[in-house]
Amino acid sequence: MLWMKWKMVVDSLRGRRRRLPCSIWFLLLFAAGGLVLFIHQQDLSEMVQQPGPGVKLGSTPRQSRETLSTQERERGKPEAYLDLPAGPDGILSSPIPPMQFPHFEKSRLTATPESREQDIGSLRVSKRHRKLLKTSPPINHTNNNVSSASSSSSIPSSSSSASGSGSFSLESWKRLSDVLEARRQLMKEMCAKYKSSISRTITRHHVKHLFVEDKYKLLYCQVPKAGCSNWKRTLMVLAGLAPNTQSIKHDTVHYGHHLKKLDSFDRQGIMHRLETYTKVMFVREPLERMVSAYRDKFENPNNYYHSLFGKPIISKYRENPSWAALKTGSGVTFKEFVQYLLDVHRPVGMDIHWEQANQLCNPCLIDYDFIGKFENMEEESNFLLRWTGAPPNLTLPSFKDRNPNDKRTSMQITQKYFSQVSTLERQRIYDFYYMDYLMFNYSKPFKDLY
């Protein structure tokens, strides 16, 4: 009996000896974990107290990149941009920053009847359109890349340019300068909100619609149906290719290949001009521009557009088309044209005459110094010519050389055409051009749009 009790005591002691190492290991592991956590917290504390270059407390990564880009731009050594090594696929390793995004200050632009601009501070974007913006057409990328560039020019103040204002009073000069600067700031805000994730590399594809005038250092992005033909005439006169704008015929302007295009230069030439030249674009109320393009290309004789676009449009969207319509492509109705634009599986691709202006000129990649409006074309164009130092007798022509007997497309005419389509189609066309409405600050053309 005594032996049995002694054996039980010995066995219990042996059990404790076996359990003792387990508890020790548990304590060691717990202590090691606590030590690792403590060291990690110390590292985080040091990172917060000592931010890296260009990083500010409470800033987002995009704001940090903006700060760095701004600092690079302020240092600005133009000669350093000319001898940069090219990377693979022609990409230049350039320090030139992309278009600078501003801090969101509540700048306001008073609406005017001529431009149909909204008060910038009153812009509102619905949830539906936010979703639409996320699915807006991406900016295409091709090979032959060129590094991103930003503007080195800015609209001069009235005090700095009074001597060159020509027929403009100081008050008019200041008013137009303020309006144009407000448009640039709005553009930057819209790009920062809705296009901040796009690539900052400018390719030849992005500059293929820019025309070059080297003497007066102008880059003009063509937006058809927004004074494009008359601006090309003006560029030809500035370049010394014609004595006056009235003597230049339509075919000479568009098919004579007299003007140089930016994508015809090498990478260094493109980059240098984007950085140092005055970059200009003119826009027009999007639906009005679309109707103008339809009237010009489909309601008047035009073998090229009737054959290339008319035939497939009639074939796909017209019920029981006649043999003559299928053969010639003539007689495309406005409703058929709208159906073609809204079709994600179009029988034929897009065309520059009705492509969105922001897709033609890429204002979120190219920092335009001057964003003019067709609705105030004469005053703003002459302001630009005086600003650039053009001859004082040169003004933008206003004649209409194609289909001169047709009335110029107005908002009243636009509304008449859109009465031929359904409410849903009208809304979808507005959605199609919605980014242009936002970026260029045009108000809704119809009250029932949302």
KOLKEKOL-517848 format. One line per field, with one value per residue (C-alpha): z, y, x negated. Coordinates in nm, 2 decimals, always signed. Layout:
<timis>
zz: (Z|...)
yy: (Y|...)
xx: (X|...)
</timis>
This chain:
<timis>
zz: (+0.00|+0.09|-0.23|-0.43|-0.28|-0.33|-0.69|-0.75|-0.60|-0.83|-1.13|-1.06|-1.02|-1.35|-1.51|-1.39|-1.53|-1.86|-1.86|-1.74|-2.08|-2.25|-2.03|-2.07|-2.45|-2.44|-2.24|-2.47|-2.78|-2.62|-2.53|-2.88|-3.04|-2.81|-2.90|-3.27|-3.24|-3.03|-3.29|-3.57|-3.39|-3.34|-3.71|-3.80|-3.55|-3.71|-4.06|-3.95|-3.78|-4.07|-4.40|-4.72|-4.99|-5.13|-4.88|-4.64|-4.35|-4.44|-4.81|-5.06|-5.31|-5.59|-5.40|-5.33|-5.70|-5.78|-5.53|-5.69|-6.04|-5.94|-5.78|-6.10|-6.31|-6.09|-6.12|-6.50|-6.71|-7.07|-7.21|-7.00|-7.18|-7.52|-7.45|-7.29|-7.35|-7.50|-7.34|-7.49|-7.75|-7.79|-7.45|-7.34|-6.98|-6.94|-6.62|-6.78|-6.55|-6.69|-6.67|-6.31|-6.10|-5.89|-5.53|-5.55|-5.49|-5.56|-5.86|-6.03|-6.39|-6.46|-6.73|-7.05|-7.31|-7.59|-7.45|-7.26|-6.98|-6.64|-6.31|-6.23|-5.87|-5.94|-6.12|-5.99|-6.10|-6.03|-5.92|-6.26|-6.44|-6.21|-6.32|-6.68|-6.63|-6.50|-6.83|-7.06|-7.36|-7.25|-7.41|-7.67|-7.67|-7.96|-8.01|-8.08|-7.74|-7.64|-7.28|-7.11|-7.12|-6.96|-7.04|-6.98|-7.11|-6.94|-7.03|-6.97|-6.74|-6.86|-6.70|-6.87|-7.21|-7.24|-7.50|-7.73|-7.68|-8.01|-8.03|-7.69|-7.39|-7.06|-6.92|-7.21|-7.20|-6.83|-6.87|-7.14|-6.95|-6.64|-6.84|-7.02|-6.70|-6.53|-6.81|-6.77|-6.40|-6.45|-6.70|-6.44|-6.18|-6.40|-6.51|-6.15|-6.05|-6.34|-6.54|-6.26|-6.33|-6.70|-6.82|-6.82|-7.14|-7.45|-7.77|-8.13|-8.14|-7.88|-8.09|-8.44|-8.46|-8.36|-8.63|-8.60|-8.68|-8.60|-8.67|-8.40|-8.19|-8.21|-8.17|-8.28|-8.21|-8.48|-8.36|-8.68|-8.69|-8.44|-8.67|-8.78|-9.15|-9.08|-8.82|-9.07|-9.31|-9.04|-8.97|-9.34|-9.34|-9.03|-9.19|-9.50|-9.73|-9.84|-9.85|-9.69|-9.56|-9.83|-10.11|-9.96|-10.09|-9.88|-10.06|-10.03|-9.66|-9.60|-9.88|-9.97|-9.68|-9.64|-9.26|-9.06|-8.80|-8.47|-8.51|-8.82|-8.60|-8.42|-8.05|-7.95|-8.18|-8.04|-7.68|-7.74|-7.90|-7.64|-7.37|-7.53|-7.78|-7.71|-7.73|-7.85|-7.90|-7.97|-7.87|-7.95|-7.78|-7.83|-7.96|-8.18|-8.32|-8.38|-8.57|-8.77|-8.87|-8.97|-9.19|-9.36|-9.44|-9.50|-9.61|-9.88|-10.17|-10.04|-10.22|-9.96|-9.65|-9.83|-9.95|-9.64|-9.38|-9.55|-9.70|-9.38|-9.17|-9.41|-9.44|-9.07|-8.93|-9.21|-9.26|-9.62|-9.77|-10.14|-10.39|-10.48|-10.11|-10.05|-10.37|-10.31|-9.93|-9.97|-9.76|-9.41|-9.16|-8.84|-8.64|-8.83|-8.76|-8.39|-8.39|-8.54|-8.28|-7.99|-8.13|-7.95|-8.25|-8.52|-8.87|-8.94|-8.70|-8.56|-8.75|-8.64|-8.72|-8.45|-8.21|-7.86|-7.84|-7.54|-7.73|-8.02|-7.82|-7.50|-7.26|-6.96|-7.11|-7.29|-7.08|-7.32|-7.27|-7.46|-7.46|-7.68|-7.76|-8.10|-7.95|-7.90|-8.18|-8.32|-8.00|-7.85|-8.17|-8.22|-7.86|-7.92|-8.23|-8.05|-7.76|-7.99|-8.17|-8.51|-8.76|-8.64|-8.97|-8.94|-8.80|-8.81|-9.12|-9.05|-9.40|-9.46|-9.78|-9.77|-9.84|-9.81|-9.87|-9.55|-9.23|-8.97|-8.72|-8.40|-8.08|-8.23|-8.53|-8.30|-8.09|-8.41|-8.52|-8.17|-8.18|-8.44|-8.18|-7.86|-7.51|-7.43|-7.74|-7.66|-7.31|-7.44|-7.69|-7.41|-7.21|-7.51|-7.50|-7.12|-7.06|-7.31|-7.12|-6.80|-6.92|-7.13|-6.90|-7.12|-6.97|-7.05|-7.39|-7.28|-6.95|-6.92|-6.93|-6.61)
yy: (+0.00|+0.24|+0.14|+0.23|+0.58|+0.64|+0.54|+0.78|+1.07|+0.99|+0.96|+1.30|+1.46|+1.31|+1.45|+1.80|+1.77|+1.68|+1.97|+2.23|+2.28|+2.34|+2.64|+2.78|+2.76|+2.93|+3.22|+3.25|+3.26|+3.52|+3.74|+3.71|+3.81|+4.11|+4.21|+4.20|+4.41|+4.66|+4.70|+4.73|+5.01|+5.19|+5.17|+5.32|+5.60|+5.69|+5.69|+5.93|+6.16|+6.16|+6.18|+6.12|+6.38|+6.53|+6.36|+6.57|+6.46|+6.39|+6.41|+6.15|+5.98|+6.19|+6.52|+6.41|+6.35|+6.69|+6.86|+6.70|+6.78|+7.14|+7.17|+7.03|+7.28|+7.57|+7.47|+7.46|+7.42|+7.41|+7.32|+7.00|+6.88|+6.87|+6.60|+6.33|+5.96|+5.76|+5.44|+5.13|+5.18|+5.54|+5.66|+5.96|+5.98|+6.34|+6.53|+6.75|+6.71|+6.64|+6.89|+7.03|+6.97|+7.26|+7.27|+7.28|+7.64|+7.77|+7.98|+8.11|+8.21|+8.42|+8.26|+8.45|+8.41|+8.38|+8.09|+7.92|+7.86|+7.75|+7.91|+7.69|+7.67|+7.53|+7.21|+6.90|+6.54|+6.28|+5.92|+5.80|+6.03|+5.94|+5.58|+5.70|+5.89|+5.57|+5.40|+5.69|+5.60|+5.56|+5.76|+5.53|+5.45|+5.36|+5.32|+5.59|+5.74|+6.09|+6.20|+6.40|+6.78|+7.07|+7.43|+7.70|+7.97|+8.14|+8.40|+8.74|+8.99|+9.32|+9.51|+9.30|+9.31|+9.64|+9.77|+9.48|+9.47|+9.64|+9.73|+9.58|+9.81|+9.72|+9.63|+9.39|+9.24|+9.17|+9.03|+8.78|+8.69|+8.61|+8.40|+8.20|+8.14|+8.02|+7.77|+7.63|+7.59|+7.41|+7.18|+7.09|+7.02|+6.80|+6.61|+6.57|+6.43|+6.20|+6.13|+6.12|+5.75|+5.78|+5.74|+6.06|+5.96|+6.16|+5.95|+6.06|+5.94|+6.21|+6.50|+6.39|+6.66|+6.95|+7.19|+7.38|+7.74|+7.79|+8.16|+8.27|+7.95|+7.82|+7.47|+7.45|+7.15|+7.11|+7.04|+7.02|+7.23|+7.47|+7.72|+7.48|+7.58|+7.95|+7.89|+7.69|+7.98|+8.21|+7.98|+7.97|+8.35|+8.36|+8.11|+8.33|+8.08|+8.32|+8.70|+8.69|+8.44|+8.53|+8.39|+8.04|+7.79|+7.51|+7.23|+7.41|+7.43|+7.07|+6.88|+7.09|+6.97|+7.31|+7.31|+7.10|+6.86|+6.80|+6.42|+6.47|+6.59|+6.36|+6.30|+6.59|+6.83|+6.73|+6.76|+7.10|+7.25|+7.11|+7.28|+7.62|+7.69|+7.84|+7.55|+7.64|+7.47|+7.59|+7.40|+7.42|+7.32|+6.94|+6.86|+7.17|+7.06|+6.71|+6.84|+7.07|+6.77|+6.57|+6.85|+6.91|+6.54|+6.38|+6.65|+6.78|+6.60|+6.43|+6.11|+6.03|+6.03|+5.89|+5.60|+5.53|+5.60|+5.63|+5.28|+5.08|+5.31|+5.26|+4.89|+4.83|+5.07|+5.12|+4.87|+4.76|+5.01|+5.07|+4.95|+5.31|+5.40|+5.10|+5.18|+5.55|+5.58|+5.91|+6.01|+5.90|+6.04|+6.21|+5.92|+5.67|+5.88|+5.88|+5.51|+5.47|+5.69|+5.50|+5.15|+4.99|+4.76|+5.04|+4.91|+5.18|+5.36|+5.71|+6.02|+6.34|+6.56|+6.40|+6.26|+6.41|+6.72|+6.59|+6.27|+6.48|+6.72|+6.52|+6.83|+6.61|+6.53|+6.85|+7.17|+7.41|+7.78|+7.89|+7.72|+7.93|+7.89|+7.89|+8.09|+8.39|+8.30|+8.64|+8.82|+8.54|+8.46|+8.82|+8.84|+8.54|+8.69|+9.02|+8.82|+8.62|+8.93|+8.86|+9.15|+9.40|+9.38|+9.00|+8.89|+8.55|+8.53|+8.45|+8.34|+8.00|+7.85|+7.51|+7.50|+7.88|+7.88|+7.68|+7.85|+7.82|+7.55|+7.72|+7.58|+7.64|+7.42|+7.16|+7.13|+7.09|+6.79|+6.63|+6.64|+6.36|+6.11|+5.96|+6.10|+5.81|+5.86|+6.22|+6.14|+5.88|+6.13|+6.38|+6.10|+6.03|+6.39|+6.43|+6.46|+6.75|+6.92|+6.89|+6.98|+7.28|+7.40|+7.39|+7.38|+7.12|+7.18|+7.03|+7.08|+6.71|+6.58|+6.44)
xx: (+0.00|-0.28|-0.46|-0.16|-0.13|-0.50|-0.47|-0.18|-0.38|-0.68|-0.46|-0.29|-0.63|-0.74|-0.42|-0.50|-0.85|-0.71|-0.46|-0.72|-0.90|-0.56|-0.48|-0.83|-0.80|-0.47|-0.61|-0.91|-0.69|-0.46|-0.76|-0.91|-0.58|-0.55|-0.90|-0.84|-0.52|-0.71|-0.99|-0.73|-0.55|-0.88|-0.95|-0.61|-0.66|-0.99|-0.84|-0.56|-0.81|-1.05|-0.86|-1.06|-1.12|-0.80|-0.57|-0.36|-0.16|+0.19|+0.13|+0.23|-0.01|+0.13|+0.07|-0.29|-0.35|-0.19|-0.42|-0.73|-0.61|-0.56|-0.90|-1.06|-0.87|-0.98|-1.34|-1.29|-1.60|-1.47|-1.81|-1.82|-1.51|-1.67|-1.94|-1.75|-1.81|-1.53|-1.41|-1.26|-1.00|-1.10|-0.99|-1.19|-1.32|-1.21|-1.17|-0.90|-0.59|-0.24|+0.04|+0.04|+0.35|+0.46|+0.58|+0.96|+1.03|+1.38|+1.31|+1.62|+1.69|+2.00|+2.22|+2.26|+2.53|+2.27|+2.07|+2.36|+2.12|+2.23|+2.12|+1.82|+1.90|+2.25|+2.13|+2.30|+2.24|+2.51|+2.43|+2.54|+2.30|+2.02|+2.07|+2.07|+1.75|+1.58|+1.67|+1.58|+1.36|+1.00|+0.72|+0.56|+0.19|-0.03|-0.40|-0.65|-0.59|-0.69|-0.74|-0.46|-0.48|-0.31|-0.27|-0.53|-0.30|-0.01|+0.25|+0.09|+0.25|+0.38|+0.10|-0.17|-0.02|+0.16|-0.08|+0.00|+0.37|+0.45|+0.82|+0.89|+0.94|+0.77|+1.11|+1.19|+0.84|+0.87|+1.22|+1.11|+0.79|+1.00|+1.25|+0.98|+0.79|+1.10|+1.16|+0.80|+0.85|+1.18|+1.02|+0.75|+1.01|+1.21|+0.90|+0.79|+1.13|+1.20|+0.88|+0.62|+0.54|+0.45|+0.10|-0.10|-0.30|-0.21|-0.24|-0.23|+0.13|+0.22|+0.07|+0.18|+0.45|+0.22|+0.10|-0.23|-0.31|-0.68|-0.71|-0.46|-0.51|-0.16|-0.02|+0.35|+0.56|+0.83|+1.18|+1.39|+1.72|+1.57|+1.41|+1.14|+1.13|+1.09|+0.83|+0.62|+0.65|+0.52|+0.23|+0.14|+0.12|-0.09|-0.33|-0.36|-0.19|+0.09|+0.13|+0.47|+0.74|+1.00|+0.78|+0.75|+1.00|+1.16|+0.98|+0.64|+0.70|+0.78|+0.61|+0.32|+0.10|-0.06|-0.05|-0.29|-0.15|-0.31|-0.34|-0.56|-0.85|-1.09|-1.06|-1.28|-1.09|-0.76|-0.87|-1.03|-0.72|-0.49|-0.70|-0.76|-0.48|-0.14|+0.11|+0.46|+0.80|+1.15|+1.46|+1.83|+2.15|+2.13|+2.48|+2.48|+2.14|+2.28|+2.58|+2.36|+2.15|+2.45|+2.59|+2.26|+2.18|+2.51|+2.76|+2.54|+2.36|+2.05|+1.94|+1.67|+1.90|+2.20|+2.00|+1.79|+2.05|+2.39|+2.39|+2.32|+2.55|+2.85|+2.78|+2.78|+3.04|+3.30|+3.58|+3.63|+3.38|+3.41|+3.15|+3.06|+3.00|+2.78|+2.58|+2.52|+2.54|+2.73|+3.03|+2.91|+3.17|+3.08|+3.24|+3.02|+2.71|+2.80|+2.85|+2.51|+2.34|+2.50|+2.42|+2.13|+2.10|+2.10|+2.08|+1.81|+1.57|+1.59|+1.49|+1.31|+1.61|+1.83|+1.56|+1.56|+1.34|+1.16|+1.07|+0.93|+0.71|+0.64|+0.66|+0.58|+0.24|+0.16|+0.19|+0.35|+0.28|+0.59|+0.93|+1.15|+1.52|+1.70|+1.99|+1.75|+1.52|+1.45|+1.36|+1.16|+0.97|+0.87|+0.76|+0.54|+0.39|+0.30|+0.16|-0.07|-0.20|-0.03|-0.01|+0.25|+0.45|+0.49|+0.82|+1.00|+1.23|+1.60|+1.72|+1.88|+1.74|+1.90|+2.28|+2.30|+2.67|+2.74|+2.81|+2.53|+2.63|+2.77|+2.92|+3.27|+3.18|+3.02|+3.34|+3.54|+3.33|+3.34|+3.72|+3.69|+3.55|+3.69|+3.63|+3.40|+3.19|+3.15|+3.04|+2.79|+2.64|+2.60|+2.43|+2.20|+2.07|+2.10|+1.73|+1.71|+2.00|+1.81|+1.46|+1.57|+1.85|+2.15|+2.50|+2.76|+2.92|+3.25|+3.44|+3.54|+3.18|+3.03)
</timis>
